[in-house]
Structure formats: structure tokens, C-alpha cells
Amino acid sequence: MKLSSQLAGTPLVPFSTDISLRQTTNFAAALQESTPLYYNDESCEGTVAPPTFPVSVTWPILSNLGSFIEDQNFPKDVLLTQVHYTEHLIIHRLIRPGDILDIEGEIAAILPHRAGTHAVIRLTASDEQGVPVFTEYVGAMLRGVECDGSAGASSLPDHPKAEPLTAAAWTSRVRIDPLAPYIYDAGADIEFPIHTSPKFAKAVGLPGIILQGTATLGMAVKELIANAAGADPEHVREIACAFTGMVMPGTEIEVCCLGIKALEDGTLIFFEVINAEHKKAIRNGFIKLERPMP
């Protein structure tokens, strides 16, 4: 299969969604979050969703991407080869229950990769007043798909990398409950059978069900906020990483802070996640805070 780089810029059908308190609290609970800010139902104005909640908001688009691409020239069969490879969230503010979000999207970039083609979808969400809430860049690896060139790379956000260190600045161990994929499936409303069907997972060559990549990311961000961001999620403005390994339920992961860099407009915290096989489940990760470290 082949994909033309000229298809970069292909628009997606707009999507609108209402955010409920049940959605945001279920998502927080699926990540075993204990921050009261996520659960205060006395005033929806005082309640926010976790920083990685946008991945749940955009799932109806990404899980039915073929229906959102109207361009008849786009070879939709290549979508059958995709796996979630990269994630980059730019957060203007945390989502709140009661938000009505309008989402516009496009295929932002089509890039050659040794494993196939790296296609990046840009999804921009705005509130009822037209004020941006978040922009998500979702990178799909189209395995075994060739592309005839590179397009759109200059439109992607910068991804700073930590300088190599001999040891992590700190490490937090997180136990993954055997039921975590099922709980995240329900709480995030992100459904895919490799995470909840042992039969399906083994049929596609996996040893068993695996934890969702965005669940691993959400748990890592939770640890980073608790240990390196003053336990305050409202100052998180960017989250990015690459998904490069599996996390099995019933095992333990290590969230490793690799370093912290002060900027004029905030702070960068670099991280990776190591799975039970001592492989990187998440690499090249960072979060950006809008203020200096506390």
C-alpha cells in the first residue's frame, strides 16, 4: 500500500460534543486520580478534567477516522494498518464539565518512517465563544505503508529532548491493576479489543491484553504532577511522547523523571516510562508547565 504526501492538509468533518461531569470524573477515576479538583460536584465551575482528558474527547473522531475523511482520493484501507505512535497535546486550559467543544481537524503531516508512514492528525477544540481549549497532534504509524515523500513537518510543534543523563532524576513505581485496561476502557470510553479481549489480542500476535497507551501516559502525567508540578494540574500546558513498548496488566511500571529545564515562560519536565521487561513503553516524553517550578 502507498500513501501520497500530497494528501497532507486533507480536512476532516467538524465535530461537536458536550462535556458532562460524569465523563470527566469517570476519566479521572479510571486513572485512579485522587485530586479533589477532579471530583468537586458542588460547583461545575470549580471542577476540571485531568490534563490528558482530550484523548477521550477526540476518540469518536479517531476511532471512525474513515468517516471523517471526505476526500475520495484518500486510500482509507491504509487506516487498517495504524497504531498510535505519538501524542502531543497543547493545552490552553483544562476542560470543564459543561463545556461545548467544536473540533476541527486535518491530516497535518505525512512523513516517511522505517516502519512505514508516520501520519499526524491535528485536532483543534474551541469553546462556544470560539476560544481555543486544546490542540492535539495524534501520530499514527501506518505499518508497511509507503509514502512518496514528506509533507507538513514544518507545521508540527517543536519537541524538545532532554540531554542524556546517566540516571533518572527520580523514579516513581506504579502498580498496574490486572483490571486496569477494562477500567480505563469504561472510564475513558476508549474501546479497542486488544485491551479487553484476550482472544482478540492473541489472534493479532500479542501475548495477552495490554494497557492502553494513553492510560500509561495519563498515569505517568499523574506522577509527574504530584512529584514535580506542585500537585497542581492547572499549570500543565503541554504533554508529548512516543509510544514504543507494551505494558501488561498486573505488572509494574517505572515513571522516570529525566530532568527539568527552566524556560522564560515556564518549565519543561522530561520523562520516560519503563515496563516490566525493562523496555521503554514511553520515550521522549515531556510536560510543560506555564510557570517556574515551585
C-alpha positions, -999 to +999 in steps of 0.1 A: +000+000+000+011+036-007+001+070+005+008+103-013+023+130+008+002+154-012-027+143+010-013+163+039-038+191+046-068+169+039-096+183+062-118+163+085-155+167+090-161+191+120-173+175+152-191+190+183-195+175+217-209+184+252-188+176+282-205+162+312-194+159+349-198+121+346-173+120+317-147+139+335-150+122+368-151+087+352-119+096+333-102+107+365-113+076+383-100+054+355-065+068+362-070+064+399-067+101+404-074+113+439-071+151+433-103+167+447-102+193+419-114+165+395-145+155+416-160+186+432-196+184+421-207+213+443-198+237+415-190+225+380-172+259+376-147+246+402-143+211+386-117+203+359-108+173+339-073+157+340-048+171+315-049+140+293-087+140+290-087+154+254-077+119+242-112+108+253-129+138+237-113+131+203-117+093+203-151+094+184-132+110+156-101+089+156-120+056+161-141+064+130-115+083+110-125+070+077-160+085+081-144+119+089-122+120+058-145+130+029-117+132+003-124+104-021-087+103-031-076+092+003-070+054+004-089+046+035-076+010+035-043+023+049-061+031+082-064-006+089-026-006+095-024+022+120-012+021+156-009+050+180+027+061+178+030+097+190+009+121+211+013+159+215-012+179+234-012+217+237-035+227+265-048+263+266-069+255+296-082+223+313-116+211+301-145+217+324-179+199+327-205+219+308-181+228+280-194+226+245-165+219+222-163+224+185-134+203+169-119+209+136-092+186+122-069+178+093-042+154+083-013+177+093+017+157+081+026+126+062+062+115+069+083+085+058+094+062+086+115+030+086+084+011+098+061+026+072+045+061+072+040+084+101+007+103+096-001+131+121-037+143+126-042+178+141-074+183+161-082+218+174-110+222+200-126+256+208-154+265+232-187+282+225-170+316+223-145+303+198-117+304+223-091+276+218-092+249+246-067+224+232-049+212+201-040+176+198-014+162+173-020+124+171+006+104+153-004+071+137+022+047+124+008+031+092+028-001+093+042-013+060+026+017+041+050+035+017+048+073+011+062+092-018+078+120+002+075+142+032+049+169+038+037+190+067+067+185+091+071+223+095+035+226+108+041+203+137+051+217+172+086+215+184+095+185+206+125+194+228+145+165+241+163+161+274+201+159+275+213+124+281+217+116+318+234+086+335+204+082+358+169+094+362+164+125+384+138+104+403+117+073+396+082+065+407+069+029+406+033+024+397+015-009+400-009-017+371-040-034+383-049-065+364-083-049+356-068-015+346-074-019+308-111-027+315-115+002+339-098+026+315-119+013+286-151+021+306-139+054+323-123+069+292-148+055+268-119+044+246-127+010+232-104-013+213-103-051+217-066-056+222-071-040+256-102-060+267-103-093+247-076-119+254-089-139+224-085-109+200-052-098+214-037-133+210-052-135+175-032-105+164+001-118+179+001-102+214+008-122+245-025-110+260-044-078+266-022-047+270-028-014+288-039+015+266-010+038+257-030+068+267-037+052+301+000+047+306+006+083+296-022+095+320-007+076+349+027+090+341+014+126+340-003+120+373+030+110+389+048+140+373+022+165+385+023+150+420+061+149+423+073+178+401+045+202+395+033+211+430+003+187+426-014+214+405-027+202+371-040+236+360-005+248+351+002+220+326+003+235+291+019+207+270+023+170+270+041+149+244+056+115+240+062+085+217+046+051+225+073+024+219+065-006+241+037-026+257+025-025+293+009-057+306-018-055+333-007-070+366+028-057+363+047-026+374+059+004+355+086+030+364+079+067+357+113+082+353+119+120+355+149+125+333+155+162+340+140+196+345+147+227+324+137+263+333+123+284+305+114+321+303+077+312+301+077+281+323+093+247+330+100+216+310+099+182+328+113+153+307+103+117+314+101+081+301+082+051+313+099+017+317+078-015+316+083-048+335+106-061+307+129-031+313+119-016+279+107+019+272+069+019+270+070+057+266+101+076+254+109+112+245+082+124+269+079+159+284+053+181+300+055+219+301+043+240+330+033+276+324+052+287+355+086+281+371+090+251+394+075+257+429 
